[in-house]
Amino acid sequence: MPSRDDILRYISENPEKSGKRDIAKAFSLKGENRVWLKDTLAELQDEGVLEKDRKRLMRPGSLPAVAVLDIFARDEDGLLLARPTEQREGALPTVVSIKVSRSGPTPGVGDRVLAKTFPTHAETGPAYTARVMKIFEKRSEAVLGVFRTLKDGTFRIEPVERRQAELVVEKEFRNGAENGDLVEVEPQRASRYGLPRAKVLNVVGSLTSEKAVSMIAIHVHEIPHIFPAEVIAEADAAKAATMDRREDWRDVPLITIDPADAKDHDDAVYAEPDTDEKNPGGIIAIVAIADVAAYVRSGTALDREALKRGNSVYFPDRVVPMLPERISNDLCSLKQGVGRPALAVRMTFSAEGRKIRHSFHRIMMRSHAKLAYSQAQAAIDGAPDDVTGPILETILKPLWAAYEVLKRGRDSRQPLELDLPERKILLKPDGTVDRVIVPDRLDAHKLIEEFMIQANVSAAETLEAKKQSLVYRTHDAPSLAKQEGLREFLATLGLSLARGAQMKPSQFNQILSRVKGAEHEALVNEVVLRAQSQALYSPENLGHFGLNLRRYAHFTSPIRRYADLIVHRALIGALNFGPDGITRGEEERLEDISELISATERRAMAAERDTIDRLIAGYLADHLNDTFDARISGVTKAGLFVQLPQFGADGFIPVSSLGGDYYMFDETARSLFGERTGKGYQLADRVEVRLVEVAPLAGAMRFEMLTEPKPLPGSKSSFHKAKAHRSRARAAQRKSPRSRRR
């Protein structure tokens, strides 16, 4: 059995192979010894001797395997030197030596790069070397703001970032900007008196345009939104796919079911009863997905731009697509009555919803109908129209019958069932908010969702069976720290979460069912959601905890996700469907690609969230001093975040504005409670608030609490118990020989 020092030494020397499986393999640990290893690694993390970076373990202060670096100088030999963009406060600066390969990007001093890092273990010189994966676009220390002309003829910059101060622009530095323009400015050295000054670098566009709000997020988050000329030229030159090496499925009555306003249609479905006597009550389900790989070949300008974008970004007022419209809305859109190339999977299920077999096919198809979700649902509910009436018995009812079968399989699988309604912003023609709605969750939505999940599983299974490398969609189980935090929180509500080596979604579902309809239902759903890990793309299979699946890959949306395009290419190569399959170079870069597209996904989510906040703040700017029903969506030492349910937007209540007591933060109970009274506010509480300040361009709102604090049983005791627990943990860490040496 290895000692703790042996394990720590191995992790330091082998950062690329520092997952639990790698460590167990390195020390030949099997069976019960693996359980011992898992417990030992958990202890080392609790003591602060190890940290977790996605699926790897690392020493505190170590760089992750892939890091963002800023190149700041060259050494005496001319080699580039870099530092991590983000480093732990108080840590000694880590210097990295950049290795430049002939085939990779060529960075320079001042560049910010995404790079794979390797420890040198050298006593002198840089602690790491790094290989550059990507050079981020150069940006000066520019900030984004809105150019304003005041009544006295002076010019100001109204910032779009919450922490940025207002700036003054002299006439000679306005650079042609007009009142209401969205501009990039460079702050100048502040003078001793008055507001800091700036000069306009670039006019982005006018805020009077319909899509100005999303343009702010596009620039703040550096989302590529203009296709280069060579990409457009390549897309325009693309020719329709032929029947070469394809099966003719144009007579199979596949249909598309999408949102009513969808412009591209990349998936089609069909189902029928299985006539095999050995499978009574079974069904055959077919999912056909647009064959994007036929048009977007590896290494082309289209491919490079798609990888750079990673995914399409969906704002309330626009879509920033991953691929040009010629591809996404034309050649790869499964239009009704038009022949289109596709990859299809034919799946056979038992009456209990268990998949018996599946097969993939490269086909030419023709959609027999284009339906909206509400249209298909209305037909099933007894109100067919001219389009759905003729296909109700032959296509729609067999689809719904198949869904009932798949639903049995889903119920048996028991994925995580969180009840968190999604909101949709409807805009007026001028781009401002009309209203916010919660769209109905129809069986038509669930049908398509379950068909797509099964197709995704089939893709992962096929590629694994063929021993073909791929990009998985992974969702790890909650970390031990998050599990313990959730366990402590549930205890404050009289609920328990069992400890066990293997956490399952069904354990969370049991808790959620116990609070169904109760006072704390929304609170528990929110806290369980926050306890979950973030879903990622990875060439290593970690399973999908939320869906309770052993293997899962994204296959069904190659028009809008690069991960799906990689899976399509992998299937084409593994099944010998054609020459446009995955390349050896792509296989070697799957880890890099996974890191990039995981990052672009997070970028898109942040940009979409910021845009919604700005739109709602702009809408509510005319409602100062109005009162609203709200729900507490976050609790911090500094105050309370509140969400307006009818709008889905958040605002802040500073703790200093909560009068009548001195409020303390109870992390375990997710609450602020009064030191004197024990009364306070807790996550998910429903409260009444008054809007007192709005910054529309920053998407920020400040509220005043109108609801009196409520008694919080156990707040003081849970607070002091948690504080004592943290003190004991710190004391144990100080006693650790490792921590003394560190």
Protein Blocks (a to p, Z undefined) as FASTA:
>chain_A
ZZfklmmmmmmmmmmlmcfklmmmmnopghjlmmmmmmmmmmmmmnopaccehjbccdeh
iacfbdcdddfbdcfkopacdddfbdcehiacddddddddfklccddehiacddddddek
iagdjfbdcddfbdcddddfbdcddddddfkopacdddfbfklccddddfklnnopaehi
acddddddddfedcdddddfbdfbdfkbmklmmmmmmmmnopafbdcfklmmmmmmpccd
dfehpacfklpccdddddfklcbdcbdcdddddfbfklghiacdddddddfklmmcghia
klmmmmmnopacddfkbccdfbdfklmmmmmmccehiacddddddddddfkopafbdcdd
ddddddfbdcdfklmmmmmnopacfklmmmmmmmmmmmmmmmmmmmmmmmmnopaddddd
dddddddfkopafbdcdddddfklmmmmmmmmmmmmmmmmmmmmnopacdddddddddfk
lmmmmmmmmmmnopacdddfbdcfklmmmmmmmmgoiaklmmmmmmmmmmpccddddfbd
ebjfklopabdcdfklmmlomklmmmmmmmmmmnonajkbccfklmmmmmmmmmmmmmmm
mmmmmmmmmmmmmmmmmmmmmmghiacddddfbdcfkbccdddfknopacdddfklmghi
acdddfklopaddfklopacdehiacddddfbdcfknopacdddfbdcdddehklmmmmm
mmmmmmmmmmmmmmpmklmmZZ
